[in-house]
Amino acid sequence: MRGSGSWLGRGLAALLTTCAVLAGCDNSPQPKGAALTNTMFTAYQERSPRYLDPTASYANNETPVVYQVYEPLYGYHYLKRPYTLVPKLAEAVVSPHYLDAHGKPLPDDVDGERVAESVYDIPIRRGVMYAPHPAFARDAQGRHLYHDLRAADTADKRSPFDFPQTGTREVVADDFVYAFKRHATPRIEAPVFGVFSEYVVGLKAYGETVRAADRALRAGRDPADRDRPFLDFRQWPLDGVQALDAHTLRIRIKGKYPQWKYWLAMTFAAPVPWEADKFYAQPGMARNGLALQRWPVGTGPYMLREFEPDRRHVLVRNPVYRPDPYPCEGEPDDRAAGLLDDCGRNMPFVDRVEFDVEKERVPLKAKFAQGYLDIPEIERADWGVEFLADMNDSDATRERFEQRGFQFPKTVDLTVWYMGFNMLDPVVGRGDTAERQERNRKLRQALSIAMDWEEGYGRIFVYKAGEAAHSPLPAGMFGSRHGTVEGHNPVTHHVVDGRVERRPLADARRLMAEAGYPDGRDAATGRQLVLNYDFQRAPTPEIKAELDWTTRQFAKLGVQLEIRATDFNQYQEKTLKGKHQIFFGGWVADYPDAENFLFLLYGPNAKSLHEGENIANYANPGFDRRFKEMQLLDDGPRKQKLIDEMVAIAREDAPWMFGYYPYAAGAYAPWVHNGKPGVMGRDMVRYHRVDPPLRVARQHDWNRPVLWPLAWIALAAVALVAAGWLAWRRRERAVALVAEG
C-alpha cells in the first residue's frame, strides 16, 4: 500500500512540474535574447535566391539581398515621389554630351535624330571600400593569399568566412568597366546583355571575343567539370566603357537614349572586383557552393554572412561601409509621419538582418501579429494590402492591430492591370473599313464604360485592391496625371460636382446601339453578341469569383462573355499567333519613365506581328510617331505634351479597358521606424531602424501564457490526489478490520 502513496506522490510532482514548465514557456521562434539585439527579423516564402551575382540577378526573390550588398552608380531617393535619381557610387547624376556621326560635339538641346553617340563621364565616389572578403587578403609582400589554391585547400570550405584572413580595397573606375564586360560572359545567365549590347558601343562584338576565349580555355576539359579556369575580362578592351582615371568612368552608347540613366540605378551597374572572379574560379570552389552567385562581394551596407539553402539567410553590417546620411527631404506628409526624424544620422541603423523561410501565409501572418517578425517580407508591398483587408473584414482584427500600433502605409504601385482587345480581331479589333473601324471603336468604348473597376477592385476584391486607371501611366513618374481631375478619361468618366465618376450605363448602351448591337444583339441578325475572354490561368476556385464578376460586367450590356481559360504557355502561344480576342494583362515598371508603359501600345512592338509586349497589337500612326519622338526627349514640357497627346489617342481608340493601379502597402511592427513602401527603391533596409527594448516589451505583452488551463490542471491534480488518498485510507481500514477479525 505504501507503493500507492508513492505513486500518487510521483504523479502529483509530475503534474506540478508540468504546470511550472507551461507557466514559464516561451513560444518565440528566435533564440533566447535575440529580440533584444539590433537585429531585423523577416521572412521569405520562396526558395533561396538562385543568383546573388549582380550580373545575373533579375528576380524579385533575389533583390532583398542583392540590393543590400551591392551599390550601383545611381539609386532612387527613398522618400521623394515621383521617384528621383540620386548618386550612389557616383559623385553625381550626370547628363551626357552628344556627338554626331563624325564625332563632333553637338549642343545639349540637339534633336535626338542627329545624335550618333551619347557620352557619359561619371565621377566615382572616392574612399568606398569593398566589404571584407578573402579574395582581397594579402601577405606581407602584397601577394594575394588565396589566389593559387588547390582542390585540397578548399575541400573543407563551405563559406568565404571559413578562410582565416580577409582583406579589402578601394573601389575604382576599372571595377565598373569589369562589371560591364561581365555581361558578355557565357559562364552565367546575363539577362540584360541583349539590351546593353544594343546600346553600349562595342559590347556585342566584345561578347563574340569573350565566347571564343572561353571555348579556348575549356578546350579538352570535361564539359561537366564544374571547375572552370579564370576568365579574365581585363585582357580585352571594351570601346564603350573605359576608365579615364581611377575615379572617372566613361560610358558611350549609340544614339540618344534618355532612359539609360535608369539602367545605371540597377545592380547591373554595380562594380565587380576581378579578385572575386579569380577567387571563385579555383579548384573545388564550385563543388562546395562557393561562387559569386551565392556569396556576393559588394560595397553596400551589408554583407551576406550565412546562407542555408531554403532555410535561412543572414546579412550583417559591413564594417567598412562608407558614411551614408539619412535623407532630410521628402514628401509633404513625411515629416508628420516621422519619416524625417533621423535626418542626417548615419546609416544603416540595423546591425543584422535575418531571413527565415516561412512557406505558409497563415503562420507567417500569425508571427507578424505576435511581434516575432518586424516586417513580413522585405520589399513585398502586398502584405500591407492584405492586412488592411483583414482589418476591413473584422472589427476585432482592426481593434487588435490599431491597439498594438502596427503600421500599414499605403500608396499606388508603379503597376497597371488592364483588359485588352486584340486589334487584329474582326469584331473587337480595328476593322477593315472606315465604317467598321468606327463601329468597333464604339463597341470597345461601351464595354470600357461597363467595366466598373471601382466596384471590382475597389470594393469587392480587396486583397487585390487599387485605384481605377484612366491611362496606361500610374502615378509616380513624369507624365502621369493620375489622381487629378484633368487626368480623367473622358471616354469612360465625367466630372460631376467637381468629382470624377464613371459614366452611366445609358451612355454605354447608346454607344452599343451606334456600334450595331442594341441591347447586346446584332442589329442585322438579332443574335446575341458573344465575345471570348482568353484567360491565362485555369479557372480555379480562387479566381472563379473574379471571372464571374467580369462576366456580369459584359452582361450589363446584353453581351455574353465566354471564358476560354488556358495555362500560361498555351496563352502565350495563342497571343503570338493572334488568336486571342479579349485578354487580361499587367505590367510592373522596370524604371519610372512613361516609355516603359507606353511602349505596350507602340505598333512595332506588337505581340502577334513582332513578338513584342504590345499584346493588343494596337497600331496608330499618330501614337507611334509621337512615341518615337518622346523616346529621344528628356523630361520637360515638350515630353509632357507628347505624352498627353498619346494618352488621348489611346483613350479614344480604347484598345484597353484601362483597369486599375494596385495599391502597395508596407507592413511594419510598431518598433520599426522609417517604413515607406516603394517599388523602385530596393535598398530600403539601410533606412529602417528598430527599437529592440520596445520589441521585447511588446512580445511579452502580446504573448503572455494563458494560465487558466493551468488552474484547472492544478485543481484536477488536487482532486486526483484527494481521491487517491481517500481510496488508500479506505483500503487501509479494510485491511485493519480483516486483521482484527
C-alpha positions in Angstrom: 0.0 0.0 0.0 2.9 2.3 0.5 3.5 1.9 -3.2 0.2 3.6 -4.0 1.1 6.6 -1.9 4.5 6.8 -3.6 2.8 6.6 -7.0 0.4 9.4 -6.0 3.3 11.5 -4.8 5.2 11.0 -8.0 2.1 11.8 -10.1 1.4 14.9 -8.1 5.1 16.0 -8.6 4.9 15.4 -12.3 1.7 17.4 -12.7 3.1 20.3 -10.7 6.3 20.2 -12.7 4.3 20.3 -16.0 2.3 23.3 -14.7 5.5 25.1 -13.8 7.1 24.4 -17.3 3.9 25.5 -19.1 3.7 28.7 -17.0 7.2 29.7 -17.9 7.2 28.6 -21.6 8.3 30.9 -24.4 6.8 30.5 -27.8 9.3 32.8 -29.6 10.8 31.2 -32.8 14.0 33.1 -32.1 16.9 32.2 -29.8 16.7 33.5 -26.3 17.8 37.1 -26.1 17.8 37.6 -29.8 14.9 40.1 -29.7 17.0 42.5 -27.6 19.7 42.7 -30.2 19.8 45.3 -33.0 18.5 42.7 -35.5 15.7 42.9 -38.0 13.7 39.7 -38.3 11.8 39.0 -41.6 10.8 36.0 -43.7 10.7 34.7 -47.2 8.3 32.3 -48.8 10.0 31.1 -51.9 13.1 29.0 -52.4 16.5 30.6 -51.7 17.8 33.1 -54.3 19.3 31.5 -57.3 21.6 34.4 -58.3 23.2 36.8 -56.0 25.6 37.8 -58.7 24.8 41.3 -59.8 25.3 40.5 -63.5 22.7 37.7 -63.3 20.3 38.7 -60.6 16.9 39.9 -62.1 14.3 38.1 -59.9 12.2 39.5 -57.1 13.2 36.9 -54.5 16.9 37.9 -55.1 16.7 41.7 -54.7 16.1 41.8 -50.9 19.7 40.5 -50.6 21.4 41.8 -53.7 20.4 45.5 -53.3 21.7 45.5 -49.7 25.1 44.1 -50.6 25.7 45.9 -53.9 25.5 49.5 -54.8 25.1 50.7 -58.4 26.1 54.1 -59.8 22.7 55.6 -59.0 19.8 54.9 -56.8 16.3 56.4 -56.0 15.6 58.9 -53.3 14.0 56.9 -50.5 11.2 59.4 -49.7 10.6 61.6 -52.8 7.8 60.9 -55.2 7.8 60.9 -58.2 10.9 58.8 -58.0 14.1 60.9 -58.2 17.5 59.6 -59.2 20.3 60.2 -56.7 24.0 59.3 -56.8 25.2 56.2 -55.0 28.7 55.2 -56.0 28.8 58.0 -58.5 29.5 61.5 -57.1 26.7 63.0 -59.2 23.9 62.0 -61.6 25.4 63.3 -64.8 24.0 64.4 -68.2 25.6 63.1 -71.3 27.3 65.1 -74.0 26.4 64.3 -77.6 28.4 63.6 -80.7 27.4 63.5 -84.4 28.3 60.8 -86.9 31.7 62.4 -87.4 32.5 62.5 -83.6 31.9 66.3 -83.4 30.2 67.7 -80.3 26.5 68.7 -80.5 24.5 71.1 -78.3 22.6 69.7 -75.3 19.2 70.6 -76.8 20.0 69.0 -80.2 17.3 67.0 -82.0 17.8 63.4 -81.0 17.7 62.2 -84.6 21.1 63.9 -85.1 22.8 62.2 -82.2 25.1 59.4 -83.2 26.6 58.8 -79.7 25.9 59.8 -76.1 28.9 60.0 -73.8 28.5 59.8 -70.0 31.6 60.8 -68.0 30.7 59.7 -64.4 32.8 60.7 -61.4 33.2 57.8 -59.0 33.0 58.4 -55.2 36.4 58.2 -53.5 37.2 56.2 -50.4 34.5 53.5 -51.0 35.7 50.1 -49.7 34.6 46.6 -50.5 33.3 44.5 -47.6 36.0 42.3 -46.1 36.5 39.1 -48.1 39.3 36.5 -48.5 39.6 37.4 -52.2 41.4 40.6 -51.2 43.6 39.1 -48.4 47.3 39.7 -49.0 50.6 38.6 -47.3 53.3 40.9 -46.1 54.8 41.0 -49.6 51.5 42.2 -51.1 50.7 38.8 -52.8 47.1 37.5 -52.7 46.8 34.8 -50.0 44.1 32.8 -51.7 44.5 33.1 -55.4 46.6 29.9 -56.1 44.6 27.3 -54.2 44.4 23.6 -54.9 41.3 21.4 -54.5 42.7 20.1 -51.2 42.9 23.6 -49.9 39.1 24.2 -50.4 37.8 20.7 -49.5 36.6 21.7 -46.1 35.4 25.2 -47.0 31.7 26.0 -47.3 31.7 29.7 -46.8 34.2 32.5 -47.6 34.4 33.1 -43.9 35.9 29.6 -43.4 39.2 31.2 -44.6 41.1 32.8 -41.7 42.2 36.0 -43.4 40.1 38.7 -45.2 41.0 42.0 -46.8 39.5 44.9 -48.6 40.4 47.7 -51.1 39.0 50.9 -52.6 36.5 50.8 -55.5 38.0 52.2 -58.7 36.5 53.0 -62.1 38.1 49.8 -63.6 35.7 47.8 -61.4 32.8 49.2 -63.3 34.5 48.5 -66.6 35.0 44.9 -65.5 31.3 44.7 -64.4 30.0 45.9 -67.8 32.4 43.4 -69.6 30.9 40.6 -67.5 27.6 41.0 -69.2 29.2 39.2 -72.2 30.1 36.2 -70.1 28.9 32.7 -71.3 29.6 31.4 -67.8 26.3 32.6 -66.2 22.9 33.8 -67.3 23.2 37.5 -68.2 19.6 38.7 -68.7 20.3 42.2 -69.9 23.2 41.5 -72.3 20.7 41.8 -75.2 19.6 45.3 -74.1 23.1 46.5 -73.2 24.7 45.2 -76.4 22.2 47.2 -78.5 23.3 50.5 -76.8 26.9 50.1 -75.4 29.4 50.8 -78.1 31.3 47.6 -79.0 29.6 45.3 -76.4 28.1 43.0 -79.0 31.4 42.3 -80.7 33.0 42.0 -77.2 30.6 39.2 -76.5 31.9 37.2 -79.5 35.5 37.7 -78.4 34.7 36.5 -74.8 32.8 33.4 -76.0 35.8 32.5 -78.2 38.2 32.9 -75.4 36.0 30.8 -73.1 35.9 28.0 -75.6 39.7 28.1 -75.9 40.1 28.0 -72.1 37.8 25.0 -71.8 39.1 23.1 -74.8 39.9 19.5 -73.9 38.2 19.7 -70.5 35.2 17.6 -69.4 32.1 19.7 -70.2 30.6 18.5 -66.9 33.5 19.8 -64.9 32.3 22.5 -62.6 35.8 23.9 -62.2 36.4 26.5 -64.9 39.6 28.4 -65.5 39.5 32.1 -64.6 38.1 34.1 -67.5 39.9 37.5 -67.0 37.9 40.2 -68.7 40.7 42.7 -68.2 42.5 41.2 -71.1 40.3 42.7 -73.8 39.3 46.4 -74.0 35.7 47.5 -74.5 35.3 50.6 -76.5 32.1 51.7 -74.9 33.2 51.5 -71.3 36.5 52.9 -70.2 38.3 54.2 -67.1 39.6 57.7 -67.9 41.4 57.6 -64.5 41.0 55.8 -61.2 37.8 57.7 -60.4 36.2 58.7 -63.7 34.2 56.2 -65.7 33.2 56.9 -69.4 30.3 55.1 -71.0 29.5 55.5 -74.6 26.1 54.5 -76.0 24.7 54.6 -79.5 22.3 57.4 -80.3 20.3 59.3 -77.7 18.6 57.2 -75.0 17.5 59.3 -72.0 16.2 56.2 -70.2 19.8 54.9 -70.0 20.3 56.6 -66.7 17.7 54.3 -65.1 19.7 51.2 -66.0 22.5 52.7 -64.0 20.3 52.5 -60.9 20.2 48.7 -61.1 22.8 46.3 -59.8 23.7 45.5 -63.4 25.8 48.7 -63.0 27.4 47.8 -59.7 31.1 47.3 -59.5 32.6 43.8 -59.6 36.2 43.3 -58.4 38.2 41.0 -60.6 39.6 39.4 -57.5 36.2 37.9 -56.7 36.0 36.2 -60.1 39.6 34.9 -59.7 39.0 33.6 -56.1 35.8 31.7 -57.0 37.3 30.2 -60.2 39.7 28.0 -58.2 39.5 24.2 -58.0 36.9 22.8 -55.7 35.1 26.1 -55.1 32.0 25.3 -57.3 31.6 21.9 -55.8 31.3 23.5 -52.3 28.8 26.1 -53.4 31.5 28.9 -53.3 30.6 31.2 -56.1 29.6 34.8 -56.7 26.0 33.8 -57.3 25.8 32.6 -53.7 28.4 34.6 -51.8 28.4 38.2 -53.2 31.2 40.7 -52.8 30.0 44.3 -52.7 30.3 47.7 -51.2 26.8 48.1 -49.7 25.8 48.5 -46.1 25.5 44.7 -45.5 27.4 41.5 -46.3 25.9 38.0 -46.5 27.2 36.1 -43.5 25.0 32.9 -43.5 23.4 31.1 -46.4 21.4 27.9 -45.5 19.6 26.9 -48.7 15.8 27.1 -48.5 16.0 27.7 -44.7 17.9 30.8 -43.6 20.0 33.8 -44.8 21.7 36.4 -42.6 23.1 39.8 -43.5 25.4 41.6 -41.2 26.7 45.2 -41.2 29.6 45.9 -43.5 32.3 47.1 -41.1 33.9 49.4 -43.7 30.8 50.9 -45.2 31.1 54.5 -46.3 29.3 57.4 -44.5 25.7 57.5 -45.6 23.4 60.1 -44.0 19.6 59.5 -43.8 17.7 62.0 -46.1 16.4 65.3 -44.8 13.8 65.9 -47.6 10.8 64.0 -48.7 7.1 64.5 -49.5 4.9 67.0 -47.6 3.4 64.3 -45.3 6.7 62.6 -44.4 7.6 64.9 -41.5 4.3 64.3 -39.8 4.7 60.6 -40.3 8.1 60.7 -38.5 10.0 59.8 -41.7 12.4 62.8 -41.2 13.2 62.2 -37.6 16.5 60.5 -38.4 17.6 63.4 -40.8 21.4 63.3 -41.2 22.0 60.3 -39.0 24.4 57.7 -40.4 23.0 54.5 -42.0 22.5 51.7 -41.8 20.7 51.6 -38.4 20.3 47.8 -38.1 23.3 45.6 -37.4 21.9 42.3 -38.6 19.0 41.1 -40.8 17.7 37.5 -40.5 15.6 35.9 -43.3 13.9 32.7 -42.3 11.8 30.6 -44.6 8.1 30.6 -43.9 6.3 28.8 -46.7 2.7 29.2 -45.5 0.9 32.5 -45.3 -1.1 31.8 -42.2 1.8 31.1 -39.8 3.7 34.0 -41.4 0.9 36.4 -40.6 0.5 35.0 -37.1 4.2 35.5 -36.3 4.0 39.1 -37.6 0.8 39.7 -35.4 2.6 38.2 -32.4 5.6 40.5 -32.9 8.1 37.8 -33.9 8.6 39.3 -37.4 9.4 43.0 -37.8 8.4 43.1 -41.5 6.7 40.1 -43.1 8.9 40.2 -46.2 11.4 42.8 -47.4 10.1 44.6 -50.5 6.8 42.8 -50.7 4.2 45.7 -50.8 1.2 43.3 -50.9 1.3 42.3 -47.3 0.1 45.6 -46.1 -2.8 45.5 -48.5 -3.8 42.1 -47.1 -3.6 43.2 -43.5 -5.7 46.3 -44.3 -8.3 44.0 -46.0 -8.3 41.8 -42.9 -9.0 44.9 -40.8 -11.9 45.9 -43.0 -13.4 42.4 -42.7 -13.2 42.2 -38.9 -13.7 44.8 -36.3 -11.8 42.6 -33.8 -8.8 42.4 -36.1 -8.9 46.2 -36.7 -9.0 46.9 -33.0 -6.1 44.5 -32.3 -3.8 46.0 -35.0 -4.7 49.5 -34.0 -4.2 48.9 -30.3 -0.9 47.3 -31.0 0.3 50.1 -33.3 1.1 48.2 -36.5 1.8 50.5 -39.4 0.4 49.9 -42.9 1.3 52.9 -45.0 -0.3 52.7 -48.5 0.4 54.1 -51.9 -0.4 53.3 -55.5 2.0 50.9 -57.2 4.0 51.6 -60.3 2.0 48.8 -62.0 -1.0 48.7 -64.2 -3.6 45.9 -64.7 -5.8 46.1 -67.7 -8.2 44.2 -70.0 -7.3 44.5 -73.7 -8.7 43.9 -77.1 -6.8 42.1 -79.9 -6.9 44.8 -82.6 -6.4 42.1 -85.3 -9.8 40.6 -84.4 -12.6 41.4 -86.8 -15.2 42.0 -84.1 -13.4 44.0 -81.4 -10.3 45.0 -83.3 -9.5 47.8 -85.7 -11.8 46.8 -88.6 -11.1 46.7 -92.3 -13.3 49.6 -93.5 -13.8 53.1 -92.2 -17.4 52.2 -91.2 -16.3 49.1 -89.4 -13.5 50.9 -87.6 -16.0 53.4 -86.2 -18.4 50.7 -85.1 -15.7 48.6 -83.4 -14.3 51.6 -81.6 -17.7 52.5 -80.2 -18.1 48.8 -79.1 -14.8 49.0 -77.2 -15.7 52.3 -75.6 -19.1 50.9 -74.5 -17.5 47.9 -72.9 -14.9 50.1 -71.2 -17.7 52.1 -69.6 -19.5 49.0 -68.4 -16.4 47.5 -66.7 -16.7 49.0 -63.3 -13.2 48.7 -61.9 -14.0 50.9 -59.0 -16.5 48.3 -57.8 -14.5 45.2 -58.6 -11.0 46.2 -57.4 -12.1 49.0 -55.0 -14.8 47.3 -53.0 -15.1 43.6 -53.8 -11.7 42.0 -54.4 -10.0 44.0 -51.6 -6.9 41.7 -51.5 -6.1 43.0 -55.0 -7.3 46.5 -54.3 -6.3 49.5 -56.3 -7.4 52.7 -58.0 -9.2 52.8 -61.3 -6.8 53.6 -64.1 -7.5 56.4 -66.6 -4.4 55.8 -68.8 -1.5 53.4 -69.0 0.5 55.6 -66.7 0.4 55.1 -62.9 1.4 57.9 -60.5 5.0 58.2 -59.5 6.6 59.1 -62.8 6.9 62.1 -65.1 4.0 62.5 -67.4 1.3 60.8 -65.3 -1.7 62.8 -64.4 -3.3 60.2 -62.2 -5.3 61.5 -59.3 -6.2 64.8 -60.9 -9.5 65.9 -62.3 -7.9 66.9 -65.6 -6.3 63.5 -65.8 -9.6 61.6 -66.0 -10.5 59.5 -69.1 -13.4 61.4 -70.8 -14.5 58.3 -72.7 -15.3 56.3 -69.5 -15.8 59.0 -66.9 -17.2 62.5 -66.5 -17.0 65.2 -63.8 -20.0 65.7 -61.5 -19.9 68.5 -58.9 -16.1 68.5 -59.2 -15.8 64.7 -58.7 -14.7 62.2 -61.3 -17.4 59.5 -61.8 -17.9 56.6 -64.1 -20.3 57.4 -66.9 -23.8 55.9 -66.6 -24.7 52.6 -68.4 -27.1 54.7 -70.5 -24.0 56.2 -72.3 -22.6 52.7 -72.9 -26.0 51.4 -74.2 -26.2 54.4 -76.6 -22.7 53.5 -77.9 -23.7 49.8 -78.3 -26.7 50.8 -80.4 -24.4 53.1 -82.6 -22.0 50.2 -82.9 -24.8 48.0 -84.3 -25.5 46.0 -81.1 -28.7 47.4 -79.5 -29.2 45.6 -76.2 -26.2 43.4 -77.0 -27.7 41.9 -80.2 -26.6 42.2 -83.7 -28.9 44.7 -85.4 -28.8 42.8 -88.7 -29.3 39.2 -87.4 -30.8 39.6 -83.9 -28.2 37.3 -82.5 -26.7 38.0 -79.1 -23.1 39.2 -79.2 -20.8 36.6 -77.9 -17.2 37.6 -77.0 -14.3 35.4 -75.9 -12.2 36.1 -72.8 -8.8 34.4 -73.3 -7.7 34.0 -69.7 -4.1 32.9 -68.9 -4.8 30.6 -66.0 -7.0 27.6 -65.2 -10.3 28.8 -63.6 -9.5 27.6 -60.0 -12.0 28.4 -57.2 -9.6 31.1 -56.0 -10.2 33.2 -59.2 -13.7 32.0 -60.2 -15.3 34.9 -58.3 -13.3 37.4 -60.4 -14.3 35.6 -63.6 -17.9 35.6 -62.6 -17.8 39.3 -61.8 -16.2 40.0 -65.2 -18.9 38.1 -67.0 -21.6 40.1 -65.2 -20.0 43.4 -66.4 -20.4 42.4 -70.0 -23.9 41.1 -69.3 -25.0 44.6 -68.2 -25.0 45.4 -71.9 -26.5 42.1 -73.0 -23.2 40.7 -74.2 -22.3 37.1 -73.4 -18.7 36.6 -72.3 -17.2 33.1 -72.8 -14.2 32.2 -70.6 -11.5 30.4 -72.6 -9.0 29.6 -69.9 -5.7 28.0 -70.6 -2.3 27.6 -68.9 0.2 30.4 -69.4 2.2 28.6 -72.1 -0.9 28.0 -74.2 -1.9 31.6 -73.7 1.5 32.8 -74.9 1.2 30.6 -78.0 -2.3 32.0 -78.7 -1.2 35.6 -78.4 1.8 35.0 -80.6 -0.5 33.7 -83.3 -3.0 36.5 -82.8 -5.8 34.0 -81.9 -7.0 35.8 -78.8 -9.9 38.2 -78.6 -10.1 39.8 -75.1 -7.4 39.3 -72.6 -6.1 40.4 -69.2 -2.6 41.8 -68.9 -0.4 43.7 -66.5 2.9 45.5 -66.3 5.3 46.3 -63.4 7.7 49.2 -64.1 11.3 48.4 -64.9 12.1 52.1 -64.4 9.9 55.2 -63.7 9.6 56.5 -67.2 6.5 56.8 -69.4 8.3 55.0 -72.2 8.3 51.8 -70.1 4.4 51.8 -70.1 3.5 53.5 -73.4 5.7 51.0 -75.4 2.9 48.5 -74.5 0.8 50.3 -77.2 3.6 51.0 -79.7 2.8 49.4 -83.1 6.2 48.0 -83.9 6.1 46.2 -80.5 3.0 44.2 -81.5 2.9 40.7 -79.9 1.5 38.8 -82.9 3.5 40.6 -85.5 6.8 41.3 -83.9 6.8 39.2 -80.7 6.8 42.3 -78.6 4.9 43.2 -75.4 2.0 45.0 -77.2 -0.4 42.1 -76.7 -3.3 44.3 -78.1 -1.5 44.5 -81.4 -2.5 48.2 -81.4 -1.1 50.5 -84.0 -2.0 54.1 -84.6 0.4 56.2 -86.8 -0.1 59.3 -84.7 0.6 57.4 -81.5 3.7 55.7 -83.0 5.1 58.9 -84.4 4.8 60.7 -81.0 6.3 57.7 -79.2 9.4 57.7 -81.3 9.8 61.5 -80.7 9.2 61.1 -77.0 11.9 58.4 -76.7 14.5 60.9 -77.5 13.4 63.6 -75.1 14.3 64.4 -71.5 11.6 65.2 -69.0 10.1 68.6 -69.7 7.1 70.5 -71.3 7.6 69.0 -74.8 7.7 65.5 -73.5 4.6 66.1 -71.3 2.7 67.4 -74.3 3.5 64.3 -76.4 2.5 62.0 -73.5 -0.8 63.8 -73.1 -1.5 63.5 -76.9 -0.6 59.8 -76.9 -2.8 59.1 -73.9 -5.7 61.0 -75.6 -5.3 58.9 -78.7 -5.3 55.6 -76.7 -8.4 56.7 -74.8 -10.3 57.4 -77.9 -9.2 54.2 -79.7 -9.8 52.2 -76.5 -7.5 49.2 -77.2 -7.5 48.7 -73.4 -10.1 48.9 -70.7 -7.6 50.7 -68.5 -8.2 48.6 -65.4 -6.6 49.6 -62.2 -3.3 50.5 -60.5 -2.9 48.2 -57.5 -2.2 49.6 -54.1 1.2 49.0 -52.4 1.2 49.0 -48.6 4.0 48.2 -46.3 3.6 46.2 -43.1 5.7 47.3 -40.1 5.7 46.4 -36.5 5.3 49.4 -34.1 9.0 49.4 -33.2 10.1 49.6 -36.9 10.9 53.2 -37.9 11.2 54.8 -41.4 8.9 52.4 -43.2 7.7 53.7 -46.6 6.6 51.4 -49.4 8.3 51.9 -52.7 8.6 49.7 -55.8 11.6 51.3 -57.3 14.0 51.8 -54.4 15.0 48.3 -53.4 17.7 49.2 -50.9 15.3 50.0 -48.1 16.9 48.0 -45.3 19.5 50.7 -44.7 16.8 53.2 -43.9 14.9 51.0 -41.3 15.5 51.4 -37.6 14.2 49.1 -34.9 13.7 49.6 -31.2 14.7 46.3 -29.5 13.6 47.1 -25.9 10.2 48.1 -27.2 10.0 44.9 -29.2 10.8 42.8 -26.2 8.2 44.5 -24.1 5.5 44.1 -26.8 6.4 40.5 -27.4 6.0 39.9 -23.7 2.7 41.7 -23.5 1.2 40.1 -26.6 2.3 36.5 -25.8 1.5 36.1 -22.1 0.9 32.4 -21.3 -2.8 31.6 -20.8 -2.9 30.5 -17.1 -6.5 29.5 -16.5 -6.0 26.0 -18.0 -3.1 25.5 -15.5 -5.5 26.3 -12.7 -7.9 23.6 -13.9 -5.0 21.2 -14.2 -3.9 22.0 -10.6 -7.5 21.5 -9.3 -7.7 18.3 -11.2 -4.4 17.2 -9.7 -5.6 18.1 -6.2 -8.9 16.2 -6.8 -6.9 13.2 -8.1 -4.6 13.2 -5.1 -7.6 13.6 -2.7 -9.5 10.7 -4.3 -6.4 8.6 -4.2 -5.8 9.4 -0.6 -9.4 8.5 0.3 -9.2 5.3 -1.6 -5.9 4.5 0.2 -7.5 5.2 3.6 -10.5 3.0 2.9 -8.2 0.1 1.9 -6.1 0.6 4.9 -9.2 0.5 7.2 -10.5 -2.6 5.4 -7.2 -4.4 5.9 -7.2 -3.4 9.6 -10.7 -4.8 10.1 -9.9 -8.1 8.4 -6.8 -8.4 10.6 -8.8 -7.7 13.8 -11.5 -10.3 12.8 
